[in-house]
Amino acid sequence: MTVPSHVGVIGGGRMGAGIAHAFLLAGASVTILERDEAAAAHALAALATTIDASIARGTSEETRDDLVARSASTVDMAELAGSGLVVEAVPEDLALKVQMLTKIEAVVSADAWLASNTSSLSISSIAASLSRPEHFCGLHFFNPVPSSTLVEIVRGERSQPDLIDCAQQWVAAMGKTPVTVNDSPGFASSRLGVAIALEAIRMLQEGVASAEDIDAAMVLGYKHPVGPLRLTDMVGLDVRLGIATYLHSQLGERFEPPALLRQMVADGKLGRKSGEGFYRWDD
Ligand SMILES: NC(=O)c1ccc[n+]([C@@H]2O[C@H](COP(=O)([O-])OP(=O)(O)OC[C@H]3O[C@@H](n4cnc5c(N)ncnc54)[C@H](O)[C@@H]3O)[C@@H](O)[C@H]2O)c1
């Protein structure tokens, strides 16, 4: 099983460019749809940079020219018409995702597959607006896509079993490992990752231990590559607060964001991107 010969990606930001790169290396030609010409050019340049990195690392047997020749970006949705699969990777906004997916559904052929890279929104809720919900599932890639080996496949209530089988094979063809999850808030990865992070923040708030010691407990005791507080700094405290707020609304009290997290976000301590979170990020 190979990936579809042509894959469209809607939104060529941090995740979209990485997703395009992963399908490209697996043999597809890719077209990234962006909202304006400048963003389309930027997405293609980002893809070229990741192509160069793959060539330098020796992770592709193809030449740079072969890979570049199969890459395109556009602002015209009609150029995605021939895609066997379109992966949506626009910002985490339900209305925007529904808008883009319903439009692309009208452009691609009736047997094309659609997927969303949402990290938290309900696949079944998005599918409810589609005319072919059985052709739609979640394909949750991780950041940074090129070095991440996991893809969560999210099975919506109406996702066709054939699609889930194909998705598992596409992920394997990209050299990554699929985990398949029934549609539920936070899927498996965000739900577990946020649960650990929130408990670590509550422990810091209660003075149980320092941030360094809480993180070391998980890194050395449980072989996590990064402690939950350092990881929250890397992801962004605002991003984690957003997901925790959503999970709190869907799954109840155990996901209530701790006061310390709310306060730090209100103070602009967002982690690495703002220079300070649970740690200082001076460089
Ligand atoms: N960043 C992460 O760590 C991460 C990890 C997993 C999943 N996700 C999910 O992936 C999705 C994208 O996240 P991101 O970090 O790549 O965001 P991003 O802001 O880097 O990229 C989004 C892109 O979508 C484009 N876009 C916006 N409106 C558009 C439109 N109408 N048509 C075409 N393109 C449009 C933007 O120009 C931008 O390039 C979100 O759903 C997010 O939750 C993000």
PDBQT file of the ligand as one rigid body, heavy atoms in Angstrom, charges set to zero:
ROOT
HETATM    1  N1  LIG A 301       1.537  23.319  16.319  1.00  0.00    +0.000 N 
HETATM    2  C1  LIG A 301       1.416  22.127  16.888  1.00  0.00    +0.000 C 
HETATM    3  O1  LIG A 301       2.240  21.728  17.742  1.00  0.00    +0.000 OA
HETATM    4  C2  LIG A 301       0.278  21.217  16.496  1.00  0.00    +0.000 A 
HETATM    5  C3  LIG A 301       0.390  19.833  16.745  1.00  0.00    +0.000 A 
HETATM    6  C4  LIG A 301      -0.635  18.987  16.323  1.00  0.00    +0.000 A 
HETATM    7  C5  LIG A 301      -1.757  19.517  15.711  1.00  0.00    +0.000 A 
HETATM    8  N2  LIG A 301      -1.852  20.876  15.504  1.00  0.00    +0.000 N 
HETATM    9  C6  LIG A 301      -3.046  21.373  14.833  1.00  0.00    +0.000 C 
HETATM   10  O2  LIG A 301      -2.719  21.631  13.475  1.00  0.00    +0.000 OA
HETATM   11  C7  LIG A 301      -3.518  22.714  12.977  1.00  0.00    +0.000 C 
HETATM   12  C8  LIG A 301      -2.607  23.764  12.407  1.00  0.00    +0.000 C 
HETATM   13  O3  LIG A 301      -1.726  24.204  13.419  1.00  0.00    +0.000 OA
HETATM   14  P1  LIG A 301      -0.356  24.965  13.069  1.00  0.00    +0.000 P 
HETATM   15  O4  LIG A 301       0.439  24.966  14.323  1.00  0.00    +0.000 OA
HETATM   16  O5  LIG A 301       0.227  24.432  11.817  1.00  0.00    +0.000 OA
HETATM   17  O6  LIG A 301      -0.912  26.434  12.785  1.00  0.00    +0.000 OA
HETATM   18  P2  LIG A 301      -0.215  27.584  11.926  1.00  0.00    +0.000 P 
HETATM   19  O7  LIG A 301      -0.854  28.851  12.381  1.00  0.00    +0.000 OA
HETATM   20  O8  LIG A 301       1.265  27.459  11.936  1.00  0.00    +0.000 OA
HETATM   21  O9  LIG A 301      -0.698  27.272  10.421  1.00  0.00    +0.000 OA
HETATM   22  C9  LIG A 301      -2.012  27.452   9.964  1.00  0.00    +0.000 C 
HETATM   23  C10 LIG A 301      -1.923  27.860   8.493  1.00  0.00    +0.000 C 
HETATM   24  O10 LIG A 301      -3.243  27.897   7.978  1.00  0.00    +0.000 OA
HETATM   25  C11 LIG A 301      -3.285  28.979   7.046  1.00  0.00    +0.000 C 
HETATM   26  N3  LIG A 301      -4.651  29.390   6.835  1.00  0.00    +0.000 N 
HETATM   27  C12 LIG A 301      -5.458  30.116   7.657  1.00  0.00    +0.000 A 
HETATM   28  N4  LIG A 301      -6.650  30.309   7.077  1.00  0.00    +0.000 NA
HETATM   29  C13 LIG A 301      -6.604  29.694   5.869  1.00  0.00    +0.000 A 
HETATM   30  C14 LIG A 301      -7.521  29.548   4.803  1.00  0.00    +0.000 A 
HETATM   31  N5  LIG A 301      -8.753  30.083   4.849  1.00  0.00    +0.000 N 
HETATM   32  N6  LIG A 301      -7.131  28.844   3.714  1.00  0.00    +0.000 NA
HETATM   33  C15 LIG A 301      -5.901  28.296   3.633  1.00  0.00    +0.000 A 
HETATM   34  N7  LIG A 301      -4.975  28.418   4.617  1.00  0.00    +0.000 NA
HETATM   35  C16 LIG A 301      -5.335  29.101   5.707  1.00  0.00    +0.000 A 
HETATM   36  C17 LIG A 301      -2.424  30.062   7.701  1.00  0.00    +0.000 C 
HETATM   37  O11 LIG A 301      -1.998  31.020   6.751  1.00  0.00    +0.000 OA
HETATM   38  C18 LIG A 301      -1.289  29.240   8.294  1.00  0.00    +0.000 C 
HETATM   39  O12 LIG A 301      -0.196  29.117   7.404  1.00  0.00    +0.000 OA
HETATM   40  C19 LIG A 301      -4.385  23.161  14.147  1.00  0.00    +0.000 C 
HETATM   41  O13 LIG A 301      -5.615  22.509  14.084  1.00  0.00    +0.000 OA
HETATM   42  C20 LIG A 301      -3.594  22.690  15.360  1.00  0.00    +0.000 C 
HETATM   43  O14 LIG A 301      -4.406  22.469  16.494  1.00  0.00    +0.000 OA
HETATM   44  C21 LIG A 301      -0.858  21.729  15.855  1.00  0.00    +0.000 A 
ENDROOT
TORSDOF 0
